[in-house]
């Protein structure tokens, strides 16, 4: 039971608003100590795991490119592009992005998209510009709301698209687990059963994004009568 | 063979530059700590394989210490610099137009084609790139290619992309390494057997007497455990061994393919609702400069809960053949 101390630290730390990086590190050390490792062993285990997972942080390699293009006005370009489409709204744009992102992920193309590469430089400014064109200048809370919606659309479309592709890591994990328990499953059988949830995800989130347009219209009407 | 270590060298060079540029910026109120933080990151990337595990552990502790005791600072622009940036944008925008979008698409395109083409490319019986890491290596190539195209197009010096990377990292701050730290935490959890304890607790103390109850327990367990661990892949083997396999599949005769596929997707519902999945939920909030760290999670939660209910319904409907 003592092994769960780390989880308790995380729950309390996050809720109490301590710095998450500090909370996570303390939780790791406490969990290791609770499992009977010495302090030296715990720090070594943490260091080894951190070193083994350096690839996770390599997403930041893209920052010089994105930053340079932003400096030259990439976000302005994205906005101008949206303003040329008379019918564009924030909700419709995000539905279109959601659909494309989900389809691409279902074909295994998960690297098309992402928060640093697509959402910050292109999708979020486009989504903001679509509402600006309709309602005029946006107050900051509305702007932030639209940006959060853009990030959410990227995540949800990715999660409920990628499992349809048969070579995805999760499919391999499931097969490996079942094979270890003496059950053979075809990858195709697994990917097929990702399709119903994918369709529900598209419908549910699509409706919510469609509602977003009406909600934005209401908010903006309340802001300036 | 080109392996990840080359990508780490590139990353190390980037973070070294960020550390130096932060150190040279008097407008950053926490100059020394910011420099130290990114310097440690650079050290880990450049020499992580040479220094001992304990040394790497001390790097993690130091970075967490810097983040937890006041955090990093941010460089600020003077009004003059702001005006200058605006003029630069307008000038380049007028000259380059929509061609500016092209370099932005080079990185994902390179990652994609590289993954498809380079994975099996052999030269003299040796893989040109490490096939398991083809996507990351191709992405790194894509970054270099995009810079090679964008710098002459925009007509500026190589220092500019580095300064801009620092500006963006200043907005993301310490949360830039949170996903990596969480991955490390996951490894320590696995070492300590945290998952097994929770799986046993759930399977022992929560009853499930009907197929629907077993399915609901499994799906909610996947989501809940993913919320705790931040990763559906960590939750899956534990919850499936604890509940999915013995109850839903063995006892009530559920189809393993349906149960596991939808069980994993139930875990993804949890991923949408947890700060522990920092790279999906907290990092974008920082990257998009949102004042509320949890605003992306708040937007995602309703969809995630509806999808969790849908998964329970779908699994109950399709897993049990009549």
Contacts between the chains, C-beta under 8 A, distances in Angstrom:
chain1	res1	chain2	res2	distance
A	1	B	197	7.0
A	3	B	192	5.1
A	3	B	193	6.2
A	3	B	194	5.2
A	3	B	197	5.3
A	4	B	194	6.6
A	4	B	197	6.1
A	4	B	198	7.2
A	6	B	185	7.7
A	6	B	188	7.7
A	6	B	189	6.9
A	6	B	192	7.5
A	6	B	194	6.7
A	7	B	194	6.7
A	7	B	198	7.8
A	7	B	228	5.7
A	10	B	228	7.6
A	10	B	276	7.2
A	11	B	228	8.0
A	14	B	275	5.6
A	18	B	68	7.1
A	19	B	64	7.9
A	19	B	67	5.2
A	19	B	68	4.3
A	19	B	71	6.9
A	19	B	174	7.2
A	20	B	175	7.2
A	20	B	178	5.9
A	20	B	275	6.7
A	20	B	278	7.1
A	20	B	282	7.1
A	21	B	63	7.1
A	21	B	64	5.1
A	21	B	67	4.2
A	21	B	68	6.6
A	21	B	174	5.1
A	21	B	175	7.3
A	21	B	177	7.0
A	21	B	178	5.5
A	21	B	181	5.9
A	22	B	64	4.9
A	22	B	65	7.4
A	22	B	67	6.0
A	22	B	68	3.0
A	24	B	64	7.5
A	24	B	178	7.0
A	24	B	181	5.0
A	24	B	182	5.9
A	24	B	185	5.2
A	25	B	60	6.2
A	25	B	61	6.4
A	25	B	64	3.7
A	25	B	181	6.5
A	25	B	185	8.0
A	26	B	64	7.7
A	27	B	185	6.3
A	28	B	184	6.6
A	28	B	185	4.6
A	28	B	188	4.5
A	31	B	185	7.9
A	31	B	188	5.6
A	31	B	189	6.2
A	31	B	192	4.9
A	31	B	194	6.4
A	32	B	188	5.5
A	32	B	191	7.1
A	32	B	192	6.2
A	34	B	192	6.8
A	35	B	191	6.9
A	35	B	192	3.5
A	35	B	193	6.9
A	37	B	191	7.9
A	37	B	192	8.0
A	40	B	54	6.5
A	42	B	57	7.8
A	42	B	188	7.6
A	43	B	54	5.7
A	43	B	57	3.5
A	43	B	58	6.7
A	43	B	61	6.8
A	44	B	52	7.4
A	44	B	53	3.9
A	44	B	54	4.6
A	44	B	57	5.5
A	45	B	53	7.3
A	45	B	57	7.5
A	45	B	187	7.4
A	45	B	188	5.8
A	45	B	191	6.0
A	46	B	56	8.0
A	46	B	57	4.8
A	46	B	60	5.6
A	46	B	61	7.9
A	46	B	184	5.8
A	46	B	188	6.0
A	47	B	52	7.7
A	47	B	53	4.6
A	47	B	54	6.1
A	47	B	55	6.7
A	47	B	56	3.1
A	47	B	57	3.0
A	47	B	58	7.1
A	47	B	59	6.9
A	47	B	60	6.0
A	48	B	53	4.2
A	48	B	56	6.5
A	48	B	57	7.7
A	48	B	187	7.9
A	49	B	183	7.1
A	49	B	184	3.8
A	49	B	185	7.8
A	49	B	186	7.8
A	49	B	187	3.5
A	49	B	188	6.2
A	50	B	44	7.2
A	50	B	56	5.7
A	50	B	57	7.4
A	50	B	59	7.4
A	50	B	60	4.8
A	50	B	180	6.4
A	50	B	181	6.8
A	50	B	184	4.3
A	51	B	44	6.8
A	51	B	48	4.4
A	51	B	49	7.1
A	51	B	53	7.3
A	51	B	56	4.7
A	52	B	184	7.9
A	52	B	187	7.2
A	53	B	180	5.2
A	53	B	183	3.9
A	53	B	184	5.7
A	53	B	187	7.5
A	54	B	4	7.9
A	54	B	8	5.9
A	54	B	11	7.6
A	54	B	44	6.8
A	54	B	45	6.2
A	54	B	48	6.3
A	54	B	180	6.7
A	55	B	4	6.0
A	55	B	7	7.6
A	55	B	133	7.3
A	55	B	136	5.9
A	56	B	179	5.0
A	56	B	180	4.4
A	56	B	183	5.3
A	56	B	279	7.1
A	57	B	11	7.1
A	57	B	41	7.6
A	57	B	45	8.0
A	57	B	176	6.9
A	57	B	177	5.9
A	57	B	179	7.0
A	57	B	180	4.7
A	58	B	7	5.8
A	58	B	8	7.6
A	58	B	11	5.6
A	58	B	136	5.7
A	58	B	139	7.6
A	58	B	140	7.3
A	59	B	279	7.5
A	60	B	11	7.2
A	60	B	14	7.3
A	60	B	165	7.8
A	60	B	169	7.0
A	60	B	176	6.1
A	61	B	7	7.4
A	61	B	10	6.4
A	61	B	11	5.9
A	61	B	14	6.5
A	61	B	139	7.0
A	61	B	140	5.8
A	61	B	143	5.1
A	62	B	107	5.6
A	62	B	139	7.3
A	62	B	143	5.8
A	63	B	14	7.6
A	63	B	164	7.5
A	63	B	165	4.0
A	63	B	168	4.8
A	63	B	169	6.4
A	64	B	14	6.8
A	64	B	143	7.1
A	64	B	147	6.4
A	64	B	161	3.6
A	64	B	162	6.1
A	64	B	164	6.5
A	64	B	165	4.3
A	65	B	103	6.5
A	65	B	104	7.4
A	65	B	106	7.9
A	65	B	107	6.1
A	65	B	143	5.6
A	65	B	146	4.6
A	65	B	147	6.0
A	65	B	150	6.6
A	65	B	161	6.8
A	66	B	104	7.4
A	66	B	164	7.8
A	66	B	168	6.8
A	67	B	161	6.1
A	67	B	163	7.7
A	67	B	164	2.6
A	67	B	165	5.1
A	67	B	167	6.1
A	67	B	168	5.1
A	68	B	147	7.2
A	68	B	150	5.6
A	68	B	151	7.5
A	68	B	154	6.7
A	68	B	156	7.5
A	68	B	160	6.0
A	68	B	161	4.1
A	68	B	164	5.4
A	69	B	100	6.2
A	69	B	103	6.0
A	69	B	104	5.5
A	69	B	150	6.3
A	69	B	154	7.9
A	70	B	164	6.8
A	71	B	85	6.9
A	71	B	88	6.8
A	71	B	89	7.1
A	71	B	154	7.8
A	71	B	156	7.9
A	71	B	160	6.4
A	71	B	164	5.3
A	72	B	88	7.3
A	72	B	89	6.6
A	72	B	92	4.2
A	72	B	93	7.1
A	72	B	96	6.7
A	72	B	100	5.9
A	72	B	150	7.8
A	72	B	154	4.6
A	72	B	156	7.9
A	73	B	89	4.0
A	73	B	90	7.3
A	73	B	92	5.8
A	73	B	93	3.9
A	73	B	100	6.6
A	74	B	100	5.6
A	74	B	101	7.3
A	74	B	104	6.2
A	76	B	89	6.4
A	76	B	93	5.6
A	77	B	93	6.8
A	77	B	97	7.6
A	77	B	98	6.1
A	77	B	100	5.2
A	77	B	101	6.0
A	78	B	101	7.7
A	81	B	98	7.2
A	81	B	101	7.9
A	109	B	112	5.9
A	111	B	108	5.5
A	111	B	111	4.0
A	111	B	112	5.6
A	111	B	115	7.1
A	111	B	135	6.1
A	111	B	139	6.9
A	112	B	108	4.9
A	112	B	112	6.5
A	113	B	108	7.4
A	114	B	108	7.7
A	115	B	283	6.5
A	115	B	284	4.1
A	115	B	287	5.5
A	115	B	288	7.7
A	116	B	287	6.3
A	117	B	104	7.7
A	117	B	107	5.9
A	117	B	108	5.8
A	118	B	108	7.5
A	119	B	284	6.5
A	119	B	287	7.7
A	119	B	288	7.2
A	120	B	284	7.9
A	120	B	287	5.2
A	120	B	288	6.0
A	121	B	104	6.0
A	122	B	101	7.9
A	122	B	104	6.8
A	124	B	288	5.9
A	144	B	288	7.9
A	144	B	290	5.0
A	144	B	291	6.6
A	144	B	292	7.4
A	144	B	295	6.4
A	145	B	295	7.6
A	145	B	299	7.9
A	147	B	288	4.3
A	147	B	289	7.9
A	147	B	290	6.1
A	148	B	285	7.2
A	148	B	288	7.3
A	148	B	290	6.0
A	148	B	295	4.2
A	148	B	296	5.0
A	148	B	298	7.3
A	148	B	299	4.7
A	149	B	299	5.6
A	150	B	288	7.5
A	151	B	284	3.9
A	151	B	285	7.2
A	151	B	288	6.2
A	151	B	296	4.7
A	151	B	299	7.7
A	152	B	272	7.9
A	152	B	296	5.6
A	152	B	299	4.2
A	152	B	300	4.6
A	152	B	303	7.6
A	154	B	284	7.7
A	155	B	272	6.3
A	155	B	280	5.0
A	155	B	281	7.5
A	155	B	284	7.9
A	155	B	296	7.4
A	155	B	300	6.4
A	156	B	272	6.6
A	156	B	300	6.4
A	156	B	303	5.8
A	156	B	304	8.0
A	159	B	265	7.9
A	159	B	268	4.3
A	159	B	271	6.6
A	159	B	272	6.9
A	160	B	265	6.9
A	160	B	268	6.9
A	160	B	307	7.3
A	163	B	261	7.0
A	163	B	264	6.7
A	163	B	265	6.3
A	163	B	268	7.8
A	169	B	233	7.3
A	170	B	232	7.2
A	170	B	233	6.7
A	170	B	236	7.8
A	170	B	264	5.3
A	173	B	233	5.8
A	173	B	236	6.3
A	173	B	237	7.7
A	173	B	264	7.9
A	174	B	236	7.2
A	174	B	260	4.6
A	174	B	261	6.9
A	174	B	264	6.2
A	177	B	236	6.9
A	177	B	237	5.5
A	177	B	240	6.3
A	177	B	241	7.9
A	177	B	260	7.4
A	178	B	256	5.8
A	178	B	260	6.4
A	181	B	241	7.9
A	181	B	245	6.2
A	183	B	249	8.0
A	183	B	256	5.0
A	185	B	256	5.8
A	185	B	257	4.9
A	185	B	260	7.4
A	186	B	257	7.7
A	189	B	257	4.1
A	189	B	261	8.0
A	190	B	257	5.4
A	190	B	260	6.7
A	190	B	261	4.7
A	191	B	261	7.5
A	192	B	257	7.9
A	192	B	261	7.9
A	193	B	257	5.9
A	193	B	258	5.0
A	193	B	261	3.7
A	193	B	262	6.1
A	193	B	318	7.2
A	194	B	261	5.4
A	194	B	262	8.0
A	194	B	265	6.4
A	196	B	262	8.0
A	196	B	314	5.1
A	196	B	318	7.5
A	197	B	262	6.4
A	197	B	265	4.7
A	197	B	307	6.6
A	197	B	310	6.5
A	197	B	311	5.9
A	197	B	314	6.4
A	200	B	306	8.0
A	200	B	307	6.3
A	200	B	310	4.5
A	200	B	314	7.6
A	201	B	303	7.2
A	201	B	307	5.8
A	204	B	303	5.6
A	204	B	306	5.1
A	204	B	307	6.5
A	204	B	310	7.5
A	205	B	303	5.0
A	208	B	302	6.8
A	208	B	303	6.2
